[in-house]
Amino acid sequence: MSRAVPRSRKALALVAGAAALAGPLTLAAPVSAAEAPYSVTPLRFTVEAGGRSCAVDADLYRPAGVDAARPAPAVLATNGFGGSKSDGSTDAIGRAFAERGYVGLVYSGLGFGKSGCLISLDDPEIDGRAAARLVDFLAGDRAADDGTRADFVTRDGAGDPRVGMIGGSYGGAVQLAAASVDPRIDALVPLITWNDLAYSLAPNAADRATPGVFKWQWANGFYLIGEGQPLLVPSLDPSRINSIRCLHFVTDACDTVRLLNSGRYPKAETAKMLAYARSVSPVSYVDRITAPTLIVQGQADSLFTLNEANATYDRLRERGVDTRMIWQSWGHSGGQKPGELDLGQGNLEGSYVGQRILGWFDRYLRKNRAADTGPAFAWYRDWQSGYGTAAEVPALSQRLYLSGDGKLVDDRAKVARGARTYSNWLFPTSHSESSLAGMIGLPDPRPYDTAGTHLGWTSAPLTEPVDLVGAPRATLKVDSPATERVQDSGDADKLVLFAKLYDIAPDGTRTLVNRLVAPVRVPDVTRPFTVELPAVVHRYETGHRLELVIAGSDTAYSGNRGIKPVTVVDAPGNPGTLELPLVQGRVG
């Protein structure tokens, strides 16, 4: 049964920051309040996915006046992890685009809300195929379970509807999964999502081939949310139940979490874990995606960092897919700034990111060739109005050197010979963030490092503002005899450390930008290794100092097995280095 929805009478105006756009965007304005409302029709689809028959719970948003004679392009969307078609940001997508003349189909992802089947982590062969069946509906080729058909969606050919996808996090990755198995999808807008789930849950910033460091708070928090879905949304649907040991996920997902929690990395089990995590990640199937893609990633996000978006962006562009990327302020760790996109409020025209989304769909769904899809790369900056833009992600542009006296210097000749040592303890002594505290609304202590359990290298006070946009890179060489004796016995015994970059104010206040760290499981302590730190957007003001820190632990991650003292020797002939992607100013 359809229900009429009144249109908003409030006109949405452009914010002052819109002047920062690289060029004017041709936007599709909301339908005026004088026109008839759109309707919303609850639908159910039965699809085959992962060897099971799955019910998909959806809502169809149909603008009044749209029919077979006057079709409109469609927008397909689903929820983030733990949500449903009815949560605030998901149903807001349906409303927002119906107001602007698009047909909307918003659904609860498999295993969530009232949709059936197991949570399969946006597996392209399960979640992607299920989304493709909904594209069949939009093409008019299949009916909903109650017989409803859609003959009012613009088509590019028989069985080929004009359809784009949008959504965040879990609802972002499913777009890439769906586009990898269904080339009919015309445009994608994935927000704050992953490239490689193996890296997301157990990142190793020095070597993707070596298992990383378990991000236990994020991973276990989401695991509990997933396992609790049948309790949160009571259902007798047998397709939602797996087994007593793995209630609501596919078995491989439960096995992955159990192995990571064990702290053990047996070779065969670890290889299987990495293979599975990557099989449900864009890193394994991005080469099959041809749909133009506007990637939006959050700067305040320790779950899926900007590095993940950059990896997807780079690979799509290498293959010639029209791809743009925006680094907005907010992500899974918060960080919402005034005037930024808020999908729950539907403020598309009122935010830079919203305007870019409208321009993207205007170009690829309405086929408006005059629509400006914006610059290749844009980033939110809190020290200046509007977004910065560039034709590419800034490259590393300045190299600093780690001196044996704890200084970070701009000339190899300034490096002093010296050796310094730290040691981890049997419990965490450094803190970046607590994602669990954030999930339940508790305050999170400021980042800290305990004396004797970390080393730092600090620059001289800056003589001008320095703007950093991108991922710094550090090259290090450490000496750890305790690790060297055991590292060949297995990955679990390799040295774990955490690299991070602080902003130190003149009064000594230390700021860890967006609370981000680079976890490392060192492949071999007898050799130098290079660490890709998390990408950030930050201005270091005049008089401030940069400090590179390596620490022996972090409260948000698993750590070393046993005590492993670490010595770093720096000398003019072979110092460690820190490279920075700067768009303004220089250090030193």
C-alpha positions in Angstrom: 0.0 0.0 0.0 1.4 3.4 -1.0 1.4 6.4 1.2 1.5 10.0 0.0 4.3 12.2 1.5 4.0 15.9 1.5 6.8 17.9 0.0 8.9 20.2 2.1 8.0 23.9 1.7 11.4 25.1 2.8 13.7 26.1 0.0 17.3 24.9 0.4 19.8 27.6 -0.2 23.5 27.3 -0.9 25.9 28.0 2.0 28.4 30.7 1.7 31.2 28.2 1.3 29.8 27.2 -2.1 31.9 29.9 -3.6 34.9 27.6 -3.0 33.7 25.2 -5.7 36.2 24.8 -8.5 33.4 25.6 -11.0 29.6 26.0 -11.0 27.6 22.8 -10.6 24.4 22.2 -12.5 22.0 21.0 -9.9 18.7 19.3 -10.0 16.5 21.4 -7.7 13.7 19.8 -5.5 10.3 19.7 -7.0 8.3 22.7 -5.9 5.8 22.5 -3.1 3.0 23.3 -5.5 3.4 19.9 -7.2 1.9 16.7 -6.1 3.7 14.6 -3.4 5.7 11.5 -4.0 4.4 8.1 -2.7 6.2 5.4 -0.7 5.3 1.8 -1.2 6.6 -1.0 1.1 7.7 -4.0 -0.9 9.2 -7.4 -0.3 11.4 -9.3 -2.7 12.5 -12.9 -2.5 16.0 -13.4 -4.0 18.4 -16.3 -4.1 21.8 -15.4 -2.4 24.5 -17.5 -1.0 22.6 -20.7 -1.4 19.6 -19.3 0.6 16.3 -17.8 -0.3 16.3 -14.3 1.2 13.5 -11.9 1.8 14.5 -8.3 1.1 12.5 -5.5 2.8 12.3 -2.4 0.7 10.5 0.9 0.2 9.8 2.3 -3.3 9.7 6.1 -3.6 7.9 7.3 -6.7 7.6 11.0 -7.5 4.1 12.0 -8.6 3.9 12.5 -12.4 6.4 9.8 -13.1 5.0 7.0 -15.2 5.7 4.8 -18.2 5.2 7.8 -20.5 7.3 10.1 -18.3 10.0 7.9 -16.7 12.7 9.0 -14.3 16.1 7.6 -13.4 16.4 5.7 -10.1 18.6 5.8 -7.0 19.2 2.5 -5.1 20.4 2.6 -1.5 20.8 0.5 1.6 21.8 0.9 5.2 25.0 1.0 7.2 26.0 -1.9 9.4 23.4 -2.5 12.1 20.8 -0.2 10.4 17.8 -0.8 8.2 15.8 0.9 5.5 14.0 2.8 8.2 16.9 4.4 10.0 17.3 8.2 9.7 20.0 8.5 7.1 18.8 5.6 4.9 15.1 6.5 4.5 16.3 10.2 4.1 18.1 9.1 0.9 14.8 7.9 -0.5 13.0 11.1 0.5 15.7 13.4 -0.7 16.0 12.0 -4.2 12.2 11.5 -4.6 11.9 15.3 -3.8 14.3 15.9 -6.7 12.4 13.8 -9.2 14.3 10.4 -8.9 12.7 7.1 -8.3 14.1 5.7 -5.1 14.4 2.1 -4.0 15.7 1.9 -0.4 16.2 -1.6 1.2 17.4 -3.3 4.3 20.6 -5.1 3.6 20.7 -8.9 4.0 20.6 -9.9 7.7 19.4 -6.4 8.8 16.0 -5.0 9.6 13.3 -7.3 8.3 15.5 -8.6 5.5 16.5 -12.3 5.7 19.7 -14.3 5.3 23.0 -14.1 7.0 25.4 -11.1 7.3 28.0 -11.7 4.6 30.0 -8.5 4.7 28.9 -7.2 1.3 30.2 -10.2 -0.5 29.8 -9.5 -4.2 28.5 -13.0 -4.9 25.8 -12.6 -2.2 25.0 -9.0 -1.3 26.1 -7.8 -4.8 23.9 -10.4 -6.5 21.0 -9.5 -4.2 21.3 -5.8 -5.2 21.4 -6.9 -8.9 18.0 -8.6 -8.5 16.6 -5.2 -7.3 18.1 -3.6 -10.5 16.0 -6.3 -12.4 12.9 -4.8 -10.7 13.9 -1.3 -11.6 14.3 -2.6 -15.2 10.8 -3.9 -15.2 12.0 -7.4 -15.7 10.8 -8.8 -12.4 8.0 -8.1 -9.9 8.0 -7.7 -6.2 6.4 -10.5 -4.2 3.0 -8.8 -4.3 3.2 -8.4 -8.1 4.2 -4.7 -8.1 6.2 -3.8 -11.2 8.2 -0.7 -12.1 7.6 0.5 -15.7 8.5 4.1 -14.9 12.3 4.0 -14.7 14.3 5.5 -17.5 16.0 2.8 -19.5 19.1 2.7 -21.7 17.9 -0.4 -23.4 15.9 -3.5 -22.8 16.5 -4.7 -19.2 18.8 -1.8 -18.5 17.5 0.8 -16.1 19.2 4.1 -15.5 20.2 3.6 -11.9 22.8 5.0 -9.4 23.6 3.9 -5.9 24.5 5.9 -2.8 25.1 5.1 0.9 27.7 5.0 3.6 30.0 2.5 5.3 28.3 -1.0 4.8 26.0 0.8 2.4 29.0 2.1 0.5 30.9 -1.2 0.0 27.7 -2.9 -1.3 27.6 -0.4 -4.2 31.1 -1.5 -5.3 30.1 -5.1 -4.9 27.0 -4.7 -6.9 28.7 -2.8 -9.7 31.3 -5.5 -9.9 28.7 -8.1 -10.8 26.1 -5.8 -12.6 27.4 -3.4 -15.3 24.0 -1.9 -15.7 24.6 0.3 -12.6 25.4 3.8 -14.0 26.9 5.8 -11.1 28.2 5.2 -7.6 28.6 7.4 -4.5 30.2 5.3 -1.8 30.7 7.1 1.5 33.1 6.2 4.3 33.7 2.6 3.3 36.6 0.1 3.0 39.0 -1.0 0.3 40.5 -4.0 2.1 38.7 -5.5 5.1 41.9 -7.3 6.1 43.6 -3.9 6.4 40.6 -2.3 8.1 40.3 -4.9 10.9 44.0 -5.7 11.3 46.1 -3.1 9.6 49.8 -3.4 8.9 51.0 0.0 7.7 54.4 -1.5 6.6 53.5 -4.7 4.8 50.1 -6.0 3.5 51.5 -9.5 3.1 52.2 -9.8 6.9 49.1 -10.0 9.1 48.5 -6.7 10.8 47.5 -5.6 14.3 44.0 -6.4 15.5 41.7 -3.4 15.8 39.9 -5.2 18.6 37.5 -2.5 19.7 36.0 -1.7 16.3 35.9 -5.3 15.2 34.3 -6.8 18.3 31.8 -3.9 18.6 30.5 -4.6 15.2 30.6 -8.3 15.7 28.3 -8.0 18.7 26.0 -5.7 16.8 25.7 -8.3 14.0 25.2 -11.3 16.2 22.5 -9.5 18.1 20.4 -8.7 15.0 17.8 -11.5 15.6 17.3 -10.2 19.1 17.1 -6.5 18.1 14.6 -7.3 15.3 12.8 -10.5 16.5 12.3 -12.9 13.6 11.5 -16.6 13.0 13.0 -16.5 9.5 15.3 -19.6 9.4 17.5 -18.0 6.7 18.8 -15.5 9.4 20.2 -18.2 11.6 23.5 -20.0 10.9 24.6 -22.0 14.0 25.1 -21.8 17.8 28.7 -20.8 17.3 28.0 -18.3 14.6 24.5 -17.0 15.0 23.9 -14.5 12.3 27.1 -14.1 10.2 28.4 -16.4 7.5 30.8 -18.9 9.0 34.0 -17.4 7.4 33.2 -14.0 9.1 32.9 -15.6 12.6 36.1 -17.6 12.0 37.9 -14.4 11.0 36.9 -12.6 14.2 37.8 -15.6 16.4 41.3 -16.0 14.8 42.0 -12.3 15.3 40.9 -12.4 18.9 43.1 -15.4 19.6 46.3 -13.5 18.9 47.6 -16.5 17.0 48.5 -16.6 13.4 48.9 -20.2 12.2 50.0 -20.1 8.6 47.1 -22.0 7.0 44.4 -20.3 9.0 45.9 -16.9 8.5 46.1 -17.3 4.8 42.5 -18.4 4.7 41.5 -15.4 6.9 43.3 -12.9 4.6 41.8 -14.5 1.5 38.3 -14.3 2.9 38.6 -10.7 4.1 39.9 -9.6 0.8 37.3 -11.6 -1.2 34.6 -9.4 0.3 36.6 -6.2 -0.3 36.9 -3.9 -3.3 40.6 -4.7 -3.4 39.8 -8.1 -4.9 37.1 -7.0 -7.5 37.6 -3.3 -8.2 39.0 -4.2 -11.7 35.5 -5.3 -12.7 33.9 -2.0 -11.9 33.2 0.4 -14.8 30.5 2.7 -13.2 31.7 6.3 -12.7 32.4 6.6 -9.0 32.4 9.6 -6.6 34.2 8.5 -3.5 33.5 10.4 -0.3 35.6 9.5 2.8 35.8 10.9 6.3 38.9 12.5 7.8 37.7 11.6 11.4 37.6 7.9 10.8 39.9 5.3 12.5 37.8 2.4 11.2 38.1 3.1 7.4 40.8 5.7 7.0 41.4 8.0 4.1 44.1 5.6 2.9 41.4 3.1 2.0 39.6 5.5 -0.2 42.8 6.5 -1.8 43.6 2.9 -2.7 40.2 2.5 -4.5 40.5 5.9 -6.1 43.9 5.2 -7.5 43.0 1.8 -9.0 39.8 3.0 -10.6 41.6 6.0 -12.2 44.4 3.7 -13.4 41.8 1.8 -15.3 40.3 4.9 -16.9 37.0 4.9 -14.8 35.7 8.4 -14.2 36.5 8.7 -10.5 36.6 11.7 -8.2 37.3 11.8 -4.5 36.3 14.1 -1.6 37.7 14.0 1.9 34.9 15.4 4.0 35.2 16.2 7.8 33.2 13.4 9.3 33.5 9.6 9.5 32.9 6.7 11.9 34.9 8.6 14.6 32.6 11.7 14.4 34.0 15.0 13.3 30.8 16.5 11.8 31.4 20.2 11.1 28.9 23.0 10.5 27.7 23.2 6.9 28.9 19.6 6.0 26.7 17.0 4.4 24.0 15.5 6.7 22.1 12.8 4.9 19.6 12.6 7.7 18.7 16.2 7.1 18.8 15.9 3.3 20.7 19.1 3.0 22.1 18.3 -0.4 22.1 21.8 -1.9 23.3 23.3 1.4 26.6 21.5 1.5 29.6 21.1 -0.8 29.5 17.3 -0.8 25.7 17.4 -1.4 26.2 19.6 -4.4 28.8 17.3 -5.8 26.5 14.3 -5.4 23.7 16.1 -7.2 26.1 17.1 -10.0 27.3 13.5 -10.2 23.8 12.1 -10.6 22.7 14.9 -12.9 25.6 14.0 -15.2 25.4 10.2 -15.2 21.7 9.5 -14.5 20.0 12.5 -16.1 22.7 12.6 -18.8 23.1 16.3 -18.5 26.4 16.8 -20.3 26.5 20.4 -19.0 26.6 19.2 -15.4 29.9 19.9 -13.7 31.2 16.9 -11.9 33.8 18.9 -10.0 37.5 18.6 -9.5 39.3 15.2 -9.3 40.2 15.7 -5.6 38.8 17.9 -2.9 39.3 18.2 0.9 37.6 19.8 3.8 39.9 22.3 5.7 38.8 23.7 9.1 41.2 26.7 9.0 39.7 28.2 5.8 36.2 28.5 4.4 35.3 26.0 1.6 37.1 23.0 0.3 40.6 22.8 -1.2 40.8 21.2 -4.6 43.5 19.7 -6.8 43.8 17.7 -10.0 45.4 14.9 -8.0 46.2 13.8 -4.4 49.3 15.8 -3.3 52.5 13.9 -3.5 55.2 13.6 -0.9 57.1 16.9 -1.1 59.5 17.3 1.9 61.8 14.8 3.6 62.8 15.2 7.2 65.5 13.2 9.0 65.4 11.5 12.4 68.3 12.6 14.6 69.8 10.6 17.4 69.1 13.4 19.8 65.4 13.2 19.3 65.2 16.1 16.8 63.3 16.0 13.5 65.6 18.0 11.1 65.3 19.2 7.5 68.9 18.4 6.5 70.9 15.2 6.7 73.9 17.2 7.9 72.1 18.2 11.0 71.6 14.6 12.1 73.4 13.7 15.4 74.6 10.2 16.1 72.7 8.6 19.0 70.8 5.6 20.2 67.6 5.6 22.3 65.5 2.7 23.7 61.9 2.1 24.7 60.1 -1.0 25.8 56.5 -2.1 25.8 54.8 -3.3 29.0 52.5 -6.3 29.4 49.5 -3.9 29.1 48.8 -0.9 26.9 50.6 2.3 27.9 49.6 4.5 24.9 46.1 5.6 24.0 44.7 7.0 20.7 41.0 6.5 20.9 38.3 4.2 22.3 35.7 3.4 19.7 33.8 1.4 22.2 33.4 4.5 24.4 32.1 6.4 21.3 29.6 3.6 20.5 28.0 3.9 23.9 28.4 7.6 24.4 31.1 7.7 27.1 33.9 10.3 27.1 37.2 9.3 25.6 40.5 10.3 27.3 42.9 12.5 25.4 45.7 10.6 23.6 48.7 9.9 25.8 52.0 8.0 25.8 53.7 6.7 29.0 57.3 7.6 29.6 59.8 4.8 28.6 57.3 3.1 26.3 57.8 5.3 23.2 60.3 7.4 21.3 59.7 10.8 19.7 61.4 13.1 17.2 60.4 16.7 17.3 60.9 19.5 14.8 62.0 23.1 15.6 59.1 25.6 15.9 57.6 26.4 12.6 58.3 29.8 11.1 55.2 29.7 8.9 51.9 27.7 8.7 52.4 24.3 7.2 49.4 22.6 5.5 49.6 18.8 5.2 47.2 16.9 2.9 47.8 13.2 2.4 49.6 10.3 4.0 53.1 10.9 5.5 55.6 8.1 5.1 58.3 7.1 7.6 61.3 4.8 6.9 62.7 3.2 10.1 65.3 0.8 11.2 65.0 -0.7 14.7 67.1 -3.1 16.8 65.2 -5.6 18.9 67.2 -8.8 19.9 64.3 -10.2 21.8 62.2 -10.1 18.7 65.0 -11.3 16.4 65.3 -14.5 18.4 61.6 -15.4 18.0 60.3 -13.6 14.8 60.9 -16.7 12.6 58.6 -18.8 14.7 55.5 -17.2 13.4 53.8 -13.9 12.6 52.3 -13.6 16.1 55.9 -13.2 17.5 56.9 -10.4 15.2 57.5 -6.9 16.7 54.4 -4.7 17.0 54.7 -0.9 17.1 52.6 2.2 16.4 53.7 5.3 14.5 51.9 8.6 14.7 52.3 12.3 14.1 51.5 14.9 16.8 51.0 18.6 16.5 52.7 20.3 19.6 51.5 23.8 20.4 53.8 26.4 22.0 52.3 25.7 25.4 53.1 22.0 25.1 49.6 20.7 24.3 49.9 17.7 22.0 47.2 17.0 19.4 47.0 13.6 17.7 45.1 14.6 14.5 41.8 12.7 14.4 43.4 10.3 16.9 44.9 8.3 14.1 47.9 5.9 14.4 49.7 3.5 12.0 49.9 0.0 13.5 52.9 -2.0 12.3 53.8 -5.7 12.6 57.4 -5.4 11.5 58.2 -8.1 8.8 61.8 -8.4 9.8 63.6 -6.3 12.5 66.9 -6.9 10.9 65.9 -4.8 7.9 64.6 -1.2 7.4 60.9 -0.9 6.8 58.6 1.9 5.5 55.4 2.9 7.3 52.5 4.6 5.5 50.9 6.8 8.2 47.2 7.6 8.0 46.3 10.4 5.6 45.2 13.6 7.3 44.3 17.2 6.4 45.8 19.5 9.0 47.4 22.9 9.4 50.4 23.1 11.7 50.4 26.8 12.8 53.4 29.1 13.1 55.2 28.3 16.4 53.9 24.7 16.5 56.2 21.7 16.2 55.7 18.3 14.5 56.5 15.2 16.5 56.9 11.7 15.0 56.3 9.1 17.7 56.7 5.3 17.7 55.1 3.5 20.7 55.1 0.0 22.0 51.3 -0.3 22.4 47.9 1.3 21.9 44.7 0.7 23.8 42.6 0.3 20.6 44.7 -2.6 19.3 46.2 -5.9 20.3 49.9 -5.7 21.0 53.2 -7.6 21.4 53.5 -11.1 22.7 55.9 -10.6 25.6 58.3 -7.8 26.4 60.3 -6.6 23.4 62.7 -3.7 24.0 63.5 -1.6 20.9 66.5 0.6 20.2 66.7 3.1 17.4 70.1 4.2 16.2 70.3 7.3 14.1 73.5 8.6 12.4 74.2 11.0 9.6 75.1 8.2 7.2 71.9 6.2 7.7 69.1 8.1 9.5 65.4 7.3 9.5 63.2 9.6 7.5 59.8 11.2 7.5 58.3 12.4 4.2 55.4 14.8 4.2 52.8 15.7 1.5 52.6 19.5 2.0 50.5 21.9 0.0 51.7 25.0 1.8 54.9 25.9 3.8 57.9 23.9 4.8 59.3 22.5 8.0 62.6 24.0 9.0 
